[in-house]
Amino acid sequence: MYEVLEDFAQTNGLRQTSTSLKLLIGLSSILLCVSSPGPVAPLLVAASMSTVILLLARIPPRFYARLLLVPVSFAVMSIAVVLFITAGGAVLLEVPGLPLAITADGVNLAVLLLARVFGGMCSLYFIALTTPMTEVFDILRRLRVPTVFIDLAMLTYRFIFILIEEAGQIYRSQVMRLGYGRFRESVQSFGMLSGALFLRTWESGEALVLAMDARCYDGRLGIPGDARPVSFFALAAALLYIGVVFGVSLCTGGLVLV
């Protein structure tokens, strides 16, 4: 999944768009979603970001739907709890035999949380699917973020892929040997996978250090820079979009149900 995300980030329809502009739109949208007092602005962000991702970035709709299914499923489980623990307002539904009820305030809060999660994740996927991580690191370097933090972030990002690849290879080998046929065997196989994964990751780290030393590593990783100018029209459109979402957030705050 992570490799596919990076592949789309390298080949999407917005690949040549300025990284600074995409980060401005994506991060501003996330902040507006999580701070919106009503669900209309986050839903507007979700709809607009999804439209850009599908039509302009040309991300396959089925793959994008699979990405959204994971955070939305966790949000739905959390909202199910919020519905019953939030009191206030008119009682809409009572559970027979249990001191549980769904109130208007609970529904309002649940809808707001779901809208915030949906809008924020669409904005985050807009950044992840259109912006390679190397360009994000380059932006951090231009913002004068300490070099040590950028290098640690780059190494961590690299080892995420190593960890996933090694875990996938070990897991497939165990499945082919019927290592997860029964519960006891599954527990033993998972323990062996964890131990082997730790050792392989350690070895991969040592190999990376040796490779960096062989290439005269001086304590600073090189970041390929590719600054793309931001046109006045694009910047004006981005600021207009952010302003519209901010205005909608201010004008539509409050309860969904009265």
One Martini backbone bead per residue (centre of mass of N, CA, C, O) as a GRO file, in nm:
protein
  258
    1MET     BB    1   0.058   0.062  -0.023
    2TYR     BB    2   0.299   0.260   0.011
    3GLU     BB    3   0.418   0.216  -0.269
    4VAL     BB    4   0.166   0.314  -0.420
    5LEU     BB    5   0.164   0.599  -0.312
    6GLU     BB    6   0.442   0.678  -0.430
    7ASP     BB    7   0.371   0.622  -0.723
    8PHE     BB    8   0.145   0.836  -0.743
    9ALA     BB    9   0.325   1.078  -0.654
   10GLN     BB   10   0.508   1.044  -0.926
   11THR     BB   11   0.237   1.011  -1.155
   12ASN     BB   12   0.050   1.230  -1.131
   13GLY     BB   13  -0.127   1.510  -1.255
   14LEU     BB   14   0.025   1.700  -1.005
   15ARG     BB   15   0.342   1.677  -1.019
   16GLN     BB   16   0.410   1.986  -1.142
   17THR     BB   17   0.316   2.107  -0.899
   18SER     BB   18   0.359   2.293  -0.645
   19THR     BB   19   0.446   2.202  -0.331
   20SER     BB   20   0.367   2.450  -0.165
   21LEU     BB   21   0.074   2.464  -0.265
   22LYS     BB   22  -0.019   2.182  -0.171
   23LEU     BB   23   0.049   2.225   0.129
   24LEU     BB   24  -0.129   2.468   0.176
   25ILE     BB   25  -0.398   2.334   0.108
   26GLY     BB   26  -0.384   2.078   0.287
   27LEU     BB   27  -0.321   2.204   0.571
   28SER     BB   28  -0.552   2.409   0.576
   29SER     BB   29  -0.779   2.199   0.553
   30ILE     BB   30  -0.718   2.048   0.812
   31LEU     BB   31  -0.752   2.288   1.009
   32LEU     BB   32  -1.047   2.354   0.925
   33CYS     BB   33  -1.170   2.082   1.001
   34VAL     BB   34  -1.081   2.059   1.313
   35SER     BB   35  -1.214   2.372   1.370
   36SER     BB   36  -1.496   2.320   1.296
   37PRO     BB   37  -1.829   2.371   1.425
   38GLY     BB   38  -1.918   2.229   1.156
   39PRO     BB   39  -1.993   1.995   0.884
   40VAL     BB   40  -1.983   2.155   0.613
   41ALA     BB   41  -1.683   2.223   0.566
   42PRO     BB   42  -1.565   1.933   0.568
   43LEU     BB   43  -1.747   1.834   0.333
   44LEU     BB   44  -1.638   2.035   0.128
   45VAL     BB   45  -1.348   1.936   0.141
   46ALA     BB   46  -1.400   1.642   0.062
   47ALA     BB   47  -1.525   1.701  -0.216
   48SER     BB   48  -1.294   1.872  -0.340
   49MET     BB   49  -1.057   1.675  -0.295
   50SER     BB   50  -1.179   1.435  -0.446
   51THR     BB   51  -1.202   1.577  -0.718
   52VAL     BB   52  -0.901   1.635  -0.755
   53ILE     BB   53  -0.795   1.344  -0.728
   54LEU     BB   54  -0.972   1.217  -0.964
   55LEU     BB   55  -0.942   1.440  -1.201
   56LEU     BB   56  -0.647   1.569  -1.180
   57ALA     BB   57  -0.469   1.325  -1.059
   58ARG     BB   58  -0.581   1.042  -1.148
   59ILE     BB   59  -0.713   0.854  -0.940
   60PRO     BB   60  -0.836   0.566  -0.869
   61PRO     BB   61  -1.138   0.513  -0.726
   62ARG     BB   62  -1.095   0.235  -0.587
   63PHE     BB   63  -0.838   0.308  -0.433
   64TYR     BB   64  -0.954   0.553  -0.281
   65ALA     BB   65  -1.177   0.398  -0.133
   66ARG     BB   66  -0.984   0.213   0.024
   67LEU     BB   67  -0.846   0.436   0.183
   68LEU     BB   68  -1.111   0.550   0.325
   69LEU     BB   69  -1.211   0.292   0.477
   70VAL     BB   70  -1.024   0.287   0.722
   71PRO     BB   71  -1.085   0.557   0.881
   72VAL     BB   72  -1.398   0.537   0.871
   73SER     BB   73  -1.427   0.276   1.036
   74PHE     BB   74  -1.305   0.393   1.298
   75ALA     BB   75  -1.504   0.631   1.323
   76VAL     BB   76  -1.765   0.466   1.349
   77MET     BB   77  -1.691   0.323   1.613
   78SER     BB   78  -1.662   0.586   1.780
   79ILE     BB   79  -1.946   0.706   1.723
   80ALA     BB   80  -2.111   0.483   1.859
   81VAL     BB   81  -2.024   0.584   2.142
   82VAL     BB   82  -2.104   0.886   2.130
   83LEU     BB   83  -2.413   0.848   2.100
   84PHE     BB   84  -2.440   0.722   2.414
   85ILE     BB   85  -2.256   0.945   2.595
   86THR     BB   86  -2.424   1.185   2.486
   87ALA     BB   87  -2.581   1.444   2.636
   88GLY     BB   88  -2.864   1.608   2.527
   89GLY     BB   89  -3.153   1.689   2.446
   90ALA     BB   90  -3.336   1.511   2.257
   91VAL     BB   91  -3.485   1.204   2.250
   92LEU     BB   92  -3.460   0.957   1.988
   93LEU     BB   93  -3.333   0.690   2.142
   94GLU     BB   94  -3.409   0.381   2.309
   95VAL     BB   95  -3.290   0.120   2.508
   96PRO     BB   96  -3.419  -0.160   2.599
   97GLY     BB   97  -3.316  -0.227   2.936
   98LEU     BB   98  -3.125   0.032   2.903
   99PRO     BB   99  -2.921   0.322   2.994
  100LEU     BB  100  -2.978   0.408   2.676
  101ALA     BB  101  -2.927   0.698   2.452
  102ILE     BB  102  -3.027   0.904   2.181
  103THR     BB  103  -2.933   1.227   2.111
  104ALA     BB  104  -2.901   1.527   1.961
  105ASP     BB  105  -2.611   1.587   2.060
  106GLY     BB  106  -2.493   1.316   1.970
  107VAL     BB  107  -2.550   1.348   1.669
  108ASN     BB  108  -2.397   1.611   1.625
  109LEU     BB  109  -2.119   1.507   1.716
  110ALA     BB  110  -2.097   1.266   1.521
  111VAL     BB  111  -2.117   1.426   1.257
  112LEU     BB  112  -1.875   1.611   1.310
  113LEU     BB  113  -1.657   1.391   1.339
  114LEU     BB  114  -1.699   1.258   1.063
  115ALA     BB  115  -1.643   1.511   0.894
  116ARG     BB  116  -1.356   1.565   0.999
  117VAL     BB  117  -1.230   1.298   0.916
  118PHE     BB  118  -1.300   1.307   0.617
  119GLY     BB  119  -1.169   1.581   0.546
  120GLY     BB  120  -0.882   1.525   0.661
  121MET     BB  121  -0.819   1.269   0.488
  122CYS     BB  122  -0.850   1.399   0.211
  123SER     BB  123  -0.620   1.603   0.256
  124LEU     BB  124  -0.398   1.397   0.316
  125TYR     BB  125  -0.426   1.242   0.044
  126PHE     BB  126  -0.355   1.479  -0.133
  127ILE     BB  127  -0.061   1.484  -0.041
  128ALA     BB  128   0.023   1.178  -0.072
  129LEU     BB  129  -0.074   1.152  -0.393
  130THR     BB  130   0.099   1.436  -0.501
  131THR     BB  131   0.356   1.412  -0.288
  132PRO     BB  132   0.666   1.362  -0.249
  133MET     BB  133   0.884   1.323   0.013
  134THR     BB  134   1.131   1.471  -0.105
  135GLU     BB  135   0.980   1.745  -0.129
  136VAL     BB  136   0.917   1.779   0.168
  137PHE     BB  137   1.213   1.783   0.263
  138ASP     BB  138   1.287   2.033   0.097
  139ILE     BB  139   1.098   2.226   0.245
  140LEU     BB  140   1.225   2.190   0.524
  141ARG     BB  141   1.501   2.302   0.443
  142ARG     BB  142   1.394   2.589   0.362
  143LEU     BB  143   1.274   2.627   0.668
  144ARG     BB  144   1.519   2.553   0.867
  145VAL     BB  145   1.535   2.273   0.947
  146PRO     BB  146   1.702   2.065   1.108
  147THR     BB  147   1.903   1.828   0.976
  148VAL     BB  148   1.862   1.593   1.179
  149PHE     BB  149   1.553   1.568   1.136
  150ILE     BB  150   1.555   1.509   0.835
  151ASP     BB  151   1.733   1.256   0.842
  152LEU     BB  152   1.552   1.093   1.031
  153ALA     BB  153   1.303   1.100   0.847
  154MET     BB  154   1.433   0.960   0.602
  155LEU     BB  155   1.515   0.696   0.746
  156THR     BB  156   1.237   0.620   0.850
  157TYR     BB  157   1.099   0.608   0.574
  158ARG     BB  158   1.282   0.385   0.462
  159PHE     BB  159   1.226   0.166   0.695
  160ILE     BB  160   0.932   0.116   0.638
  161PHE     BB  161   0.978  -0.045   0.375
  162ILE     BB  162   1.161  -0.260   0.491
  163LEU     BB  163   0.963  -0.370   0.701
  164ILE     BB  164   0.735  -0.449   0.506
  165GLU     BB  165   0.896  -0.637   0.320
  166GLU     BB  166   0.998  -0.837   0.534
  167ALA     BB  167   0.721  -0.915   0.651
  168GLY     BB  168   0.601  -1.026   0.386
  169GLN     BB  169   0.805  -1.254   0.335
  170ILE     BB  170   0.769  -1.407   0.601
  171TYR     BB  171   0.463  -1.452   0.588
  172ARG     BB  172   0.454  -1.610   0.320
  173SER     BB  173   0.633  -1.843   0.419
  174GLN     BB  174   0.444  -1.933   0.651
  175VAL     BB  175   0.190  -1.990   0.484
  176MET     BB  176   0.320  -2.212   0.299
  177ARG     BB  177   0.375  -2.377   0.594
  178LEU     BB  178   0.122  -2.359   0.781
  179GLY     BB  179   0.157  -2.136   1.032
  180TYR     BB  180  -0.186  -2.053   1.041
  181GLY     BB  181  -0.387  -2.295   1.108
  182ARG     BB  182  -0.359  -2.244   1.416
  183PHE     BB  183  -0.345  -2.077   1.704
  184ARG     BB  184  -0.074  -2.179   1.813
  185GLU     BB  185   0.079  -2.143   1.546
  186SER     BB  186   0.025  -1.839   1.519
  187VAL     BB  187   0.180  -1.749   1.769
  188GLN     BB  188   0.453  -1.869   1.690
  189SER     BB  189   0.479  -1.725   1.415
  190PHE     BB  190   0.466  -1.436   1.523
  191GLY     BB  191   0.718  -1.456   1.700
  192MET     BB  192   0.914  -1.528   1.470
  193LEU     BB  193   0.858  -1.277   1.301
  194SER     BB  194   0.952  -1.065   1.505
  195GLY     BB  195   1.243  -1.167   1.540
  196ALA     BB  196   1.328  -1.168   1.239
  197LEU     BB  197   1.260  -0.869   1.187
  198PHE     BB  198   1.464  -0.747   1.379
  199LEU     BB  199   1.721  -0.870   1.254
  200ARG     BB  200   1.683  -0.768   0.961
  201THR     BB  201   1.671  -0.467   1.031
  202TRP     BB  202   1.947  -0.452   1.159
  203GLU     BB  203   2.105  -0.543   0.909
  204SER     BB  204   2.001  -0.316   0.721
  205GLY     BB  205   2.122  -0.085   0.888
  206GLU     BB  206   2.418  -0.170   0.865
  207ALA     BB  207   2.427  -0.165   0.555
  208LEU     BB  208   2.361   0.137   0.530
  209VAL     BB  209   2.603   0.248   0.683
  210LEU     BB  210   2.820   0.126   0.499
  211ALA     BB  211   2.723   0.266   0.240
  212MET     BB  212   2.760   0.557   0.345
  213ASP     BB  213   3.063   0.537   0.411
  214ALA     BB  214   3.151   0.456   0.115
  215ARG     BB  215   3.016   0.759   0.029
  216CYS     BB  216   3.112   0.984   0.226
  217TYR     BB  217   2.967   1.041   0.488
  218ASP     BB  218   2.906   1.377   0.662
  219GLY     BB  219   2.605   1.403   0.815
  220ARG     BB  220   2.454   1.456   0.523
  221LEU     BB  221   2.177   1.447   0.334
  222GLY     BB  222   2.070   1.446   0.020
  223ILE     BB  223   1.845   1.678  -0.157
  224PRO     BB  224   1.638   1.700  -0.410
  225GLY     BB  225   1.589   1.993  -0.597
  226ASP     BB  226   1.253   2.136  -0.725
  227ALA     BB  227   1.170   2.436  -0.803
  228ARG     BB  228   0.841   2.569  -0.834
  229PRO     BB  229   0.661   2.801  -0.954
  230VAL     BB  230   0.411   3.033  -0.853
  231SER     BB  231   0.136   3.139  -0.969
  232PHE     BB  232  -0.091   3.384  -0.935
  233PHE     BB  233  -0.344   3.219  -1.002
  234ALA     BB  234  -0.294   2.978  -0.811
  235LEU     BB  235  -0.274   3.140  -0.548
  236ALA     BB  236  -0.550   3.276  -0.567
  237ALA     BB  237  -0.717   3.013  -0.574
  238ALA     BB  238  -0.621   2.902  -0.301
  239LEU     BB  239  -0.711   3.145  -0.125
  240LEU     BB  240  -1.007   3.132  -0.208
  241TYR     BB  241  -1.066   2.850  -0.103
  242ILE     BB  242  -0.988   2.902   0.191
  243GLY     BB  243  -1.187   3.136   0.233
  244VAL     BB  244  -1.448   2.979   0.175
  245VAL     BB  245  -1.417   2.766   0.398
  246PHE     BB  246  -1.398   2.968   0.630
  247GLY     BB  247  -1.673   3.100   0.583
  248VAL     BB  248  -1.843   2.843   0.612
  249SER     BB  249  -1.750   2.781   0.901
  250LEU     BB  250  -1.872   3.047   1.027
  251CYS     BB  251  -2.178   3.018   0.904
  252THR     BB  252  -2.221   2.683   1.000
  253GLY     BB  253  -2.234   2.684   1.288
  254GLY     BB  254  -2.353   2.426   1.494
  255LEU     BB  255  -2.639   2.265   1.478
  256VAL     BB  256  -2.819   2.012   1.319
  257LEU     BB  257  -3.007   1.977   1.557
  258VAL     BB  258  -3.292   2.115   1.747
   0.00000   0.00000   0.00000
